[in-house]
Amino acid sequence: MQEWIFNILKNGTLVDNQLYQTKGGILYNNRLQEPVKLKKRESGQWKYDYNDENKIWKFLNNVDRDVKELLEKRDRPIVLFGNREYEHNSEENFLEVSGLDCLNFTLKTSNIIGYIKRGSYSIKISSRFGDKFLKHIISDAEGFLEIDDYGGATEAEGYEWLLIYLWKTKVKKAYRLGLPKSYVTKNERLSKVRGGIDVLDYFINKDMGRYHCQYREHSYNNDANLLIASAFEKIGPHEFLYDCTSIRSAFYTAVEGKKASRKELYTTKHFSNPFYNDYNEVINLSKLVLRDDLADFGEQSENKAFFFDVSMLFEYFVRKLLKRVGVVFENKFAERLSIPTGIKSYRRKLEPDLVFNVNGKICLFDVKYKSFDFLYGPKREDLFQLHTYVGQYGNLGSVNACGFIYPVLASRWKNLGFKEDSCFIKDSLSIMANEVQFYIFFIKVPDNQSETFHLDFSNSTNQFLHSFHGNLL
């Protein structure tokens, strides 16, 4: 197989958590069925965007550098959930590039998917489990599983569809509360007093028999509804919104045809009423939907980027699954243990992803979206971190179990010889003479091309929940 590196970077060949190496113009990767021979501009051939190796190499290195700066400087460079339950790990980068040129380099991807476009050049990193996986874990976590094979949008240049899909599920979830209402101040002449009256106006115009009143009442025609209606209008007749016709109409009716500038819409504030907290997440995402450049690198409109941290999404998904079987977690951002660093002014916090108690005993688990190494097990730093968690939480009480939760392709699990009716590996570890159960649970993901993907994935998650509950709860 032969291909231009220009096309490989932009067509979705690259996926997360992978190492790509080119040596002498040949691209190697474990997931590729066979090495790819990179096409090379011949001597005397005209330079075009697709064969200008110097420009492509410059583009790759600039992206590597600029995204690192972006992730370090911006408060919210990655589209995440609007609550405080999850945060982006700033140590993760979109990609890391090193080498000599386009024919001899190494490219490493992480948990972040998305794309960057600069003029004619772009790079896209997809999920290694496919788009159906992303749609499923977004929808299932929010309580809105979609029908199979509807609206793949895989032909899209980048990942804007992912933002639209996430926005839609948030709108549907919030809409269960009804349209948000807020107080508005009105000034009208009424035959009966309502609110406060203008006394001076009453004496001047008392023959009219009407009172100039100022009062406050609930109204659907508010800034938040106008923002959401504008986002609906911006997206237009997108295939993902096939089931939102009535919701769209409700927002259009609520704002009574009112329009506002983008500048005004971007200033829309959150609801202070906790009843409408779900709408605050919709407000955040609606502002992103309205922006033409989701994470731009300059003033030119052809420069744009979109990033999505799948590890955060997968953790959110797993947490929601386990809550369904009665697991009560400690708040991830509650006051946690910390350990000394040698610097008196700073202590490093310990923040396991999942902490819960079973019959008075502590259980600690970390959710990992990384690829699991079935030869050497969890990464060295992850395993050491888990031991630190167990040791420190053991000071508070008895730690009964610990471990990790990974996604894995169902076909890989089967090819490695594991039983189809199992989804975990069990061991034990000893810390300070205390025996602690050690588990590695797997959520098996069907092939992205499966015609029954959602059904198969639901069965897989049920198997995981049954095993988790049976062994720990």
Phi and psi in degrees as a GROMACS rama.xvg file:
@    title "Ramachandran Plot"
@    xaxis  label "Phi"
@    yaxis  label "Psi"
@TYPE xy
-125.804  144.312  GLN-2
-160.602  152.643  GLU-3
-75.3797  140.686  TRP-4
-61.749  -30.2341  ILE-5
-54.1315  -44.6278  PHE-6
-77.0121  -38.0253  ASN-7
-60.4804  -38.592  ILE-8
-67.0014  -31.5128  LEU-9
-104.361  -13.3309  LYS-10
-95.6402  7.85666  ASN-11
89.262  8.58196  GLY-12
-62.5662  -37.0742  THR-13
-77.883  133.841  LEU-14
-127.682  169.782  VAL-15
-70.9821  160.395  ASP-16
54.5851  47.5645  ASN-17
-134.044  160.931  GLN-18
-119.338  121.295  LEU-19
-113.323  132.516  TYR-20
-130.797  133.903  GLN-21
-114.758  127.442  THR-22
-129.366  118.47  LYS-23
59.1367  31.9981  GLY-24
85.0451  13.0502  GLY-25
-119.2  127.535  ILE-26
-93.3836  126.881  LEU-27
-117.648  140.463  TYR-28
-163.878  141.876  ASN-29
-63.2899  -29.8461  ASN-30
-79.4822  -23.7198  ARG-31
-70.99  138.173  LEU-32
-62.0341  -32.7021  GLN-33
-154.842  154.742  GLU-34
-57.3822  149.941  PRO-35
-108.349  125.136  VAL-36
-83.9744  121.646  LYS-37
-81.3029  131.788  LEU-38
-68.7915  147.755  LYS-39
-131.282  139.896  LYS-40
-64.7906  128.642  ARG-41
-77.7818  156.88  GLU-42
-60.3715  129.031  SER-43
87.7159  -8.71141  GLY-44
-75.7947  142.618  GLN-45
-62.3129  147.108  TRP-46
-86.3749  129.267  LYS-47
-125.967  173.682  TYR-48
-58.516  -40.123  ASP-49
-75.5513  -17.1461  TYR-50
-121.416  8.50608  ASN-51
-86.4797  93.0087  ASP-52
-64.113  -34.4425  GLU-53
-64.7704  -43.7468  ASN-54
-67.3341  -38.4258  LYS-55
-65.6736  -42.8531  ILE-56
-64.4274  -39.3069  TRP-57
-65.2096  -41.6279  LYS-58
-59.5883  -46.4288  PHE-59
-61.0087  -46.3851  LEU-60
-69.1479  -36.9281  ASN-61
-66.0028  -39.3777  ASN-62
-63.4213  -44.965  VAL-63
-55.2588  -48.0262  ASP-64
-69.6905  -47.8412  ARG-65
-69.2651  -36.0063  ASP-66
-68.8523  -37.2981  VAL-67
-58.4479  -43.9641  LYS-68
-64.854  -39.1406  GLU-69
-62.905  -45.2745  LEU-70
-68.1373  -27.9592  LEU-71
-80.3174  -33.0213  GLU-72
-95.4589  -36.9663  LYS-73
-81.8095  144.263  ARG-74
-69.6519  -41.5511  ASP-75
-136.387  71.3168  ARG-76
-79.2459  -12.233  PRO-77
-120.022  136.314  ILE-78
-71.3028  117.157  VAL-79
-131.943  -171.185  LEU-80
-81.3639  146.27  PHE-81
-74.1129  -13.5066  GLY-82
-81.1147  -179.235  ASN-83
-98.1597  19.9843  ARG-84
-77.3651  -23.6466  GLU-85
-137.633  153.605  TYR-86
-137.764  157.147  GLU-87
-81.0507  135.904  HIS-88
-83.2387  105.744  ASN-89
-66.6127  -10.3192  SER-90
-77.0167  -17.2766  GLU-91
-81.8795  135.971  GLU-92
-115.703  160.606  ASN-93
-63.2151  -45.3008  PHE-94
-158.85  162.115  LEU-95
-131.396  127.511  GLU-96
-120.549  137.15  VAL-97
-149.824  151.611  SER-98
143.359  -163.894  GLY-99
-100.686  -45.3239  LEU-100
-163.391  -171.666  ASP-101
-65.9288  -17.5087  CYS-102
-100.225  -7.9731  LEU-103
-145.538  86.5541  ASN-104
-156.055  167.673  PHE-105
-121.62  134.245  THR-106
-127.642  124.148  LEU-107
-116.547  131.355  LYS-108
-107.409  161.778  THR-109
-124.325  -150.003  SER-110
-79.7102  -4.91639  ASN-111
-93.8585  126.749  ILE-112
-107.317  168.087  ILE-113
142.558  -158.924  GLY-114
-155.458  160.184  TYR-115
-135.181  134.775  ILE-116
-125.614  131.259  LYS-117
-136.176  100.862  ARG-118
62.4079  -123.942  GLY-119
-82.0813  -13.0793  SER-120
-102.032  141.045  TYR-121
-152.535  158.028  SER-122
-137.21  134.568  ILE-123
-126.201  131.179  LYS-124
-117.723  119.777  ILE-125
-100.199  169.86  SER-126
-73.4522  137.892  SER-127
-69.8383  -13.5716  ARG-128
-98.5502  -5.12305  PHE-129
94.9927  169.719  GLY-130
-71.2159  -31.9801  ASP-131
-62.4735  -36.8964  LYS-132
-60.6678  -46.0044  PHE-133
-62.2686  -45.5589  LEU-134
-64.2875  -37.9817  LYS-135
-66.0642  -47.6243  HIS-136
-72.328  -27.4599  ILE-137
-68.4449  -50.9814  ILE-138
-66.9767  -44.0278  SER-139
-66.2089  -39.1024  ASP-140
-64.6191  -29.0427  ALA-141
-97.5908  -0.843601  GLU-142
85.5302  22.1296  GLY-143
-135.927  78.5111  PHE-144
-72.954  136.051  LEU-145
-97.2239  162.394  GLU-146
-70.6498  157.812  ILE-147
-63.5281  142.843  ASP-148
59.6345  28.6084  ASP-149
-105.395  117.221  TYR-150
70.8039  65.4065  GLY-151
-70.1038  -40.9085  GLY-152
56.3031  22.5116  ALA-153
-72.7197  -13.3998  THR-154
-83.0255  -4.64401  GLU-155
-64.8132  150.716  ALA-156
-62.707  -43.971  GLU-157
-127.172  -134.751  GLY-158
-125.249  27.4283  TYR-159
-59.0872  -32.7444  GLU-160
-59.9745  -31.5087  TRP-161
-65.5977  -39.7601  LEU-162
-64.1119  -43.0955  LEU-163
-63.172  -42.011  ILE-164
-64.478  -44.3732  TYR-165
-63.9473  -43.1729  LEU-166
-59.0735  -43.1673  TRP-167
-62.8401  -45.2648  LYS-168
-63.6972  -35.5208  THR-169
-68.2329  -39.3127  LYS-170
-63.3059  -45.164  VAL-171
-63.609  -39.2723  LYS-172
-65.7029  -46.3965  LYS-173
-67.146  -34.4604  ALA-174
-65.1226  -18.3335  TYR-175
-63.7531  -19.2542  ARG-176
-81.8238  -9.42245  LEU-177
92.6768  171.895  GLY-178
-65.3639  136.295  LEU-179
-70.282  136.566  PRO-180
-111.816  150.364  LYS-181
-144.036  158.552  SER-182
-76.0165  137.751  TYR-183
-128.512  150.099  VAL-184
-93.9264  130.981  THR-185
-123.575  145.489  LYS-186
-122.016  114.074  ASN-187
-143.975  156.766  GLU-188
-92.7421  119.788  ARG-189
-125.116  155.137  LEU-190
-77.4547  -19.327  SER-191
-123.546  146.597  LYS-192
-68.3795  133.464  VAL-193
-139.785  123.589  ARG-194
74.3015  -132.375  GLY-195
-107.196  152.028  GLY-196
-115.181  154.682  ILE-197
-85.1814  104.92  ASP-198
-62.8738  -44.4508  VAL-199
-61.0951  -43.0218  LEU-200
-63.0981  -35.7987  ASP-201
-61.644  -44.4123  TYR-202
-70.5005  -31.3826  PHE-203
-75.07  -38.8285  ILE-204
-118.624  33.0396  ASN-205
-66.416  -22.3893  LYS-206
-68.3448  -18.0123  ASP-207
-71.6926  -22.2099  MET-208
72.0025  17.8703  GLY-209
-131.526  153.017  ARG-210
-112.836  135.034  TYR-211
-82.0064  103.995  HIS-212
-108.978  145.503  CYS-213
-120.209  123.189  GLN-214
-146.572  166.061  TYR-215
-117.289  139.593  ARG-216
-146.869  160.775  GLU-217
-70.7661  142.441  HIS-218
-144.675  143.136  SER-219
-82.4755  -16.4491  TYR-220
-85.2069  78.2978  ASN-221
-127.338  174.273  ASN-222
-61.9083  -39.9426  ASP-223
-64.5537  -46.2009  ALA-224
-65.0229  -35.1187  ASN-225
-66.1976  -39.8804  LEU-226
-62.5472  -46.0568  LEU-227
-67.3788  -40.8746  ILE-228
-61.6433  -38.7866  ALA-229
-66.3413  -35.5959  SER-230
-66.6603  -41.0492  ALA-231
-57.5523  -44.7813  PHE-232
-65.1677  -39.2317  GLU-233
-64.8854  -43.3479  LYS-234
-68.498  -37.3134  ILE-235
74.5259  -155.298  GLY-236
-80.7734  57.9576  PRO-237
-72.2233  144.724  HIS-238
-61.9442  -26.2397  GLU-239
-68.2599  -18.79  PHE-240
-98.3386  20.3071  LEU-241
-60.5292  -28.6653  TYR-242
-102.012  15.5919  ASP-243
-117.84  18.7401  CYS-244
-59.5092  -46.5769  THR-245
-69.2969  -35.0654  SER-246
-67.2854  -44.3452  ILE-247
-57.7648  -46.2237  ARG-248
-62.4051  -36.8135  SER-249
-63.3423  -41.4706  ALA-250
-71.0816  -38.1662  PHE-251
-62.5299  -41.5036  TYR-252
-67.0454  -39.0601  THR-253
-61.9255  -37.1798  ALA-254
-88.9567  -2.21516  VAL-255
54.1154  38.8855  GLU-256
77.1969  5.87173  GLY-257
-67.7939  144.442  LYS-258
-122.746  158.934  LYS-259
-150.409  155.72  ALA-260
-74.6671  159.688  SER-261
-59.0964  -39.3526  ARG-262
-59.4931  -41.9134  LYS-263
-68.5206  -39.1196  GLU-264
-65.3752  -36.5388  LEU-265
-67.9269  -15.6062  TYR-266
-92.4264  4.29277  THR-267
-56.8913  129.442  THR-268
-93.508  160.836  LYS-269
-72.6663  157.837  HIS-270
-76.4616  134.332  PHE-271
-83.1792  -21.8653  SER-272
-70.6567  117.194  ASN-273
-60.5773  -20.481  PRO-274
-60.2042  -30.6051  PHE-275
-102.078  24.2985  TYR-276
-56.8701  -38.081  ASN-277
-61.3797  -30.5725  ASP-278
-72.4217  -23.148  TYR-279
-64.7023  -35.3299  ASN-280
-66.803  -37.9169  GLU-281
-65.0104  -38.1366  VAL-282
-60.1628  -45.2393  ILE-283
-59.7332  -48.6639  ASN-284
-70.802  -33.0914  LEU-285
-62.6787  -37.9161  SER-286
-64.3743  -37.5533  LYS-287
-67.9302  -39.1164  LEU-288
-60.8716  -38.0168  VAL-289
-74.7458  -19.5361  LEU-290
-80.2221  131.151  ARG-291
-69.2985  -38.0161  ASP-292
-110.335  114.2  ASP-293
-74.7899  -31.332  LEU-294
-155.858  73.1429  ALA-295
-75.3673  155.961  ASP-296
-114.38  40.5911  PHE-297
147.296  -169.724  GLY-298
-91.5362  -15.7409  GLU-299
-77.416  134.67  GLN-300
-67.9118  -22.8853  SER-301
-79.128  -4.80432  GLU-302
-97.5866  115.428  ASN-303
-151.48  162.318  LYS-304
-153.538  155.367  ALA-305
-145.82  129.564  PHE-306
-127.338  147.381  PHE-307
-145.538  121.894  PHE-308
-86.0706  101.399  ASP-309
-69.346  -27.9076  VAL-310
-62.247  -38.0784  SER-311
-67.3964  -40.8593  MET-312
-65.222  -42.1954  LEU-313
-66.696  -38.7269  PHE-314
-63.0494  -43.2472  GLU-315
-59.4851  -43.2149  TYR-316
-61.7603  -48.1044  PHE-317
-63.7678  -42.0217  VAL-318
-60.5026  -43.4172  ARG-319
-63.6904  -40.0251  LYS-320
-60.1415  -48.2399  LEU-321
-69.2402  -30.0958  LEU-322
-62.9959  -28.3886  LYS-323
-68.3352  -23.7916  ARG-324
-102.906  18.2279  VAL-325
93.7868  9.05077  GLY-326
-73.9515  128.124  VAL-327
-108.693  111.342  VAL-328
-90.8965  152.139  PHE-329
-73.0461  148.081  GLU-330
-61.6323  127.386  ASN-331
-61.4779  -26.8294  LYS-332
-108.814  17.2171  PHE-333
-73.1555  172.534  ALA-334
-60.9493  122.81  GLU-335
-117.169  170.737  ARG-336
-67.5945  156.388  LEU-337
-142.835  157.957  SER-338
-124.713  149.161  ILE-339
-68.3396  151.09  PRO-340
-115.631  -2.56097  THR-341
95.0242  -16.0692  GLY-342
-102.518  115.081  ILE-343
-59.3137  -31.0755  LYS-344
-84.5039  -2.69241  SER-345
-140.564  130.979  TYR-346
-124.025  139.73  ARG-347
-86.3087  125.339  ARG-348
-76.4456  148.215  LYS-349
-104.74  118.589  LEU-350
-131.802  76.3686  GLU-351
-60.8595  150.407  PRO-352
-66.7008  -44.0238  ASP-353
-127.89  118.501  LEU-354
-127.801  125.253  VAL-355
-151.982  165.003  PHE-356
-114.179  140.171  ASN-357
-128.223  113.278  VAL-358
52.8826  41.7656  ASN-359
81.5388  1.85927  GLY-360
-110.808  144.606  LYS-361
-86.5977  139.877  ILE-362
-123.364  134.72  CYS-363
-128.286  125.771  LEU-364
-137.654  145.498  PHE-365
-112.824  135.465  ASP-366
-93.5068  125.308  VAL-367
-121.303  122.432  LYS-368
-85.9717  -8.55391  TYR-369
-60.1186  162.162  LYS-370
-73.3488  130.706  SER-371
-83.5874  134.972  PHE-372
-92.5651  105.665  ASP-373
-77.1344  -1.19533  PHE-374
-95.4401  -43.8932  LEU-375
-114.706  -4.76278  TYR-376
83.1457  -160.253  GLY-377
-59.4678  155.232  PRO-378
-61.0127  147.21  LYS-379
-51.2482  -48.7276  ARG-380
-67.112  -32.5947  GLU-381
-69.2992  -40.6994  ASP-382
-66.9581  -42.8997  LEU-383
-63.9282  -38.287  PHE-384
-63.1623  -41.4958  GLN-385
-62.8492  -40.9998  LEU-386
-61.5991  -37.7813  HIS-387
-63.4283  -43.9342  THR-388
-56.6386  -50.128  TYR-389
-62.2938  -44.1581  VAL-390
-61.7385  -43.0085  GLY-391
-76.4255  -41.3656  GLN-392
-69.6614  -22.519  TYR-393
-65.4573  -18.2287  GLY-394
-72.6746  -19.4278  ASN-395
-95.0309  -24.145  LEU-396
176.19  -173.586  GLY-397
-78.3683  125.006  SER-398
-93.2155  119.035  VAL-399
-90.3244  -38.6586  ASN-400
-152.42  155.174  ALA-401
-153.339  170.561  CYS-402
156.09  -159.288  GLY-403
-132.975  158.963  PHE-404
-129.027  122.277  ILE-405
-123.275  152.667  TYR-406
-89.0803  148.864  PRO-407
-149.662  144.545  VAL-408
-63.897  132.758  LEU-409
-59.0434  -37.2031  ALA-410
-66.1085  -36.1289  SER-411
-67.7799  -42.8886  ARG-412
-57.2675  -44.0457  TRP-413
-68.4777  -43.7974  LYS-414
-64.7011  -26.0761  ASN-415
-81.8848  -1.59837  LEU-416
91.9311  8.72647  GLY-417
-77.5917  151.492  PHE-418
-70.3675  142.061  LYS-419
-68.5548  -24.8331  GLU-420
-90.8386  12.3013  ASP-421
-120.71  157.618  SER-422
-150.19  23.4227  CYS-423
-152.062  160.352  PHE-424
-119.138  132.719  ILE-425
-118.228  138.786  LYS-426
-149.918  -166.365  ASP-427
-147.46  157.684  SER-428
-136.289  155.666  LEU-429
-119.073  123.956  SER-430
-129.82  121.979  ILE-431
52.1321  45.7102  MET-432
66.1336  13.618  ALA-433
-105.406  130.286  ASN-434
-87.4098  126.35  GLU-435
-125.163  131.723  VAL-436
-68.0514  135.561  GLN-437
-122.544  120.278  PHE-438
-121.027  146.288  TYR-439
-123.637  108.067  ILE-440
-94.5636  147.524  PHE-441
-126.128  136.063  PHE-442
-103.709  113.865  ILE-443
-82.954  127.281  LYS-444
-105.117  125.797  VAL-445
-66.7201  166.518  PRO-446
-63.3077  139.307  ASP-447
-60.5294  -23.1317  ASN-448
-86.8569  -3.1526  GLN-449
-62.3394  134.723  SER-450
-74.7823  -17.7552  GLU-451
-116.805  39.6679  THR-452
-55.6579  -53.0203  PHE-453
-62.4772  -40.2808  HIS-454
-64.897  -45.6134  LEU-455
-64.6093  -40.2137  ASP-456
-69.4311  -38.2941  PHE-457
-62.089  -41.5882  SER-458
-63.234  -38.1859  ASN-459
-65.9263  -43.9801  SER-460
-67.5545  -33.3193  THR-461
-65.9896  -37.8315  ASN-462
-63.3273  -42.4492  GLN-463
-61.0612  -46.8731  PHE-464
-63.1809  -40.8363  LEU-465
-62.9926  -43.2093  HIS-466
-68.355  -42.9707  SER-467
-62.8131  -46.9636  PHE-468
-64.6944  -43.189  HIS-469
-67.4799  -28.8829  GLY-470
-94.1067  -25.5365  ASN-471
-118.739  -27.4924  LEU-472
